[in-house]
Amino acid sequence: IQELLRVMRTIDDRIVHELNTTIPTASFVGKVDPGQTCKELYQSLMDAHTNRERIIKNCISQTSAVVKTLKEEREKAHEDAALLKQLRKEQTKLKLMQSELNVEEVVNDRSWKVLS
């Protein structure tokens, strides 16, 4: 999931470049509609942020369900080391996904500040 998010954050990583190529120089003013181009960039950024947030929240939800199930199984089988190991692994994954949500907020804020 982290690799997918990294790829999906490309638009945010290249926001300054996108703005520089979106706003035409004096020689290209008549050939490009800067208002329309900026509007398209804004919409692309909005779509990217929405999609990434949806994916992260979906992963959090799925992982939370797995953790809950494993906890319930753990209550029944206290001595199962493999089950405990799997539970810890899923809890770590859940914490990672929750931290990705925080990272997403920082990335989004940074992009909007550049765009403003």
N, C-alpha and C positions, 0 to 999 in steps of 0.2 A: 504494500500500500504506500509506503514511503516513496518508492521509485515512481509510482503513478502520480503522487502528489507533486513530486519534484518536476516531472514533465508538465503537469497541469499548471504549475506556477511560472512557467516560462514567460507568459504574457506579463506577469508582475515583475519578473526579473528584468525584462526588456522594456519597461514602460517609458524610460527616458528616451531610448532609441525609437520607440514607436511614436512618441510625441515629436521627436526631431524629424522623422520621416513623414509625419502626418501634416504638420504645419508647413505649407509651401514657402519657398523663398520668393523673393520679388519676381524672379524670372518665371516662376510656375504658378503665380496667383491666378491667372486666367484659365489654366488647364485643370486645376483641381479645386473642388469645393471644400474648403477647410472645415466649414460647419458640418457638412455631411460626414466627412472623414472623421472628425472628432466625435460625432454622434455614434458612428460605427465602432470606434475604439472604446468609447464609454460602454456601449452595449456589450461588446466582447468581454470587457472587464467585469461587468455585472454578471454575465452568464458564467464566466469562469469562477467567480467567487461563489455564486449560488451552487454550481455543480460540485465544487470542492467541499463546501460546507455540508451539502446533502450526503456526499460519499462518506465523509468523516463521521457524521452523526449516524449514518446507517451502520458503519463498522462498530461504533460505540454501542449501539443498540444490540447488534448481533453478539458482540463479545460479552456484553453485560448479561445477556440471556444464557450464554455458555457458562459464565462464572456462577450465576445463580444455580444452574443445574448441577454444576460440579460441587458447589457448597452443600446442596441438598444431599448429593450422593456421599459427600464427605461425612455428613452427620450420621449416616447409616454405617459407614465403614471407616472408623477412626484410624485403623492401623494400615490402611492401603497407601503405601509410599508412592506408588505410580500415580494414583489419583491425586495425592497432595502435590506431586511434581507438576502434573498437568494443570491443576488449579493455580499454582503459582505462576506458571507460564502464561495462562490466560489473564490473570490479574495484571501481570507485567504488560501484556499486550494492551489491556484496557487502559492502563495509565499512559502508555505511549500514545494511544489514540486521543485521550483527553488532552495530552500536552500538544498534540497536533492541532487540536481545535484552538488552543491559545496561540500557537505559531501562526495559524491561519488568520487570526484577528490582527496580529502584528503586521503580517504581509499585506493584508487588505488596507489597513490604516496607512501604511507607507505608500502604497500605490495611489490611494485617494489624495494624499498630501501632495504627491508629485503632480497628479492630474489637476489639482485645484489651482 
